[in-house]
Structure formats: C-alpha cells, structure tokens
Amino acid sequence: MKPDFQISFNKAMSFEGYANNNPADKGGFTYKGISRLMHPSWPGWKIIDNILRSTDYQSVQQLNDNAVLQTEVINFYRTEFWNKLQGDLLPSQLIADELLESSINLGITAASENLQRTINLLNRNGKLYPDITVDGIIGSQTLETLNKCIAANGEKLIFNLLNFYQAKRYIEIMEHDRTQEIFIGWFSRIAIIR
C-alpha cells in the first residue's frame, strides 16, 4: 500500500501549523513551515500579506481559515517536498511521515541523505545488499534498496535512525551557533519507537 500524502502532511503540520516571525529564526517569517526567505515566490505570501495588512498580526486564525491559502500550503508541500521525496513510491507510511517532517526542517537533500546513510548502515557490511550512493536524491536505487532494508531490519529501526540523524543535526546547529539554542522545541520532533 502506497503512503498517503494527507496522513504525512497532517503529522507534519502538528509541528508546523502556525505562523512564526522570530528574529532569531534563520528562515525569517514562516507560515506552516514555509520560509519566506527560502521560498519568496510562493503564491501564498500575497494572500498572507493581504490578510495581515487588514488585520492584527496576532489574528493568525484568519490565515488558517482562508481556504485558498490552505490549498496553496497543501500544493506547496506536495510539489516541493512530497514529490521530490518520491512519497508516493516509498514502501512505508511511517518512513514517508518521517521524511516529510524532517525535510521541512533539515531540507530535502539532508533528509534524503539521512535515509541513504541509514540504508547503508543497516546492510551488515554489504552482506544484505550493497551500499548505495549518498547523493540526497531518492531515485530507483534508493527505493529498491530501501525495500531490501525494510525486509531485513524492519521499518521501526529505519525510523529511529532517521530521528537520531535529525537530533544530531539539531545539536550541531546549536553548538555551531548558540543563538539557535532557543529552538529546543526542535527536539520535540524526535520520536523513537520501541
């Protein structure tokens, strides 16, 4: 059964479902995880600007109630994240959920590289399947080998390792730039399955 985009999207929005304009945030103003600095041409910004010009900035509910804006958010995540992660071709809802969520915060390339590194770590020195190239692009080789990895190790172990990589990246960011320590909420994204 192929993963369901809407399930992954809804889980990601449990972390990203608001507007944020924290001056310490390197992404600048974000709405539902979409950074204005990283995605300045996203059509949703025009809608947001119009709403914010006509209301108090704190009235974020008007943004969330705007059906056209919410459609733009969904289209953005499907096009800019899900499709690039090959979400419809991933063999696991659990892994699809994690890849979408982590790619929002780490970037698609880093999340994809984390998956490829995980696959390579779990091949028992090439005895189960050969290493794959870590290039940050989920293509047919990554997908085929991911299936072998799940068959050999189970999806929970892969999920956990993806979360370990994500936590490691947050730690590196905070150690490199102490101003980012205010974002300890990032660690609430880390989940481990027993």
Buried (B, 14 or more C-beta within 10 A) or exposed (E): EEBBBEEBBEBBBEBBBEBBEEEEBEBBBBBBBBBBEEBEEBEBBEBBEEBBEEEEEEEBEBBBEBEEBBEBBBEBBBEBBBEBBBBEBBBBBBBBBBBBBBBBBBBBEBBBBBBBBBBBBBBEEEEBBEBBEBEBBBEEBBEEBBBBBBEBBBBBBBBBBBBBBBBEBBEEBBEEEEEBEEBEEBEEBBEEEE
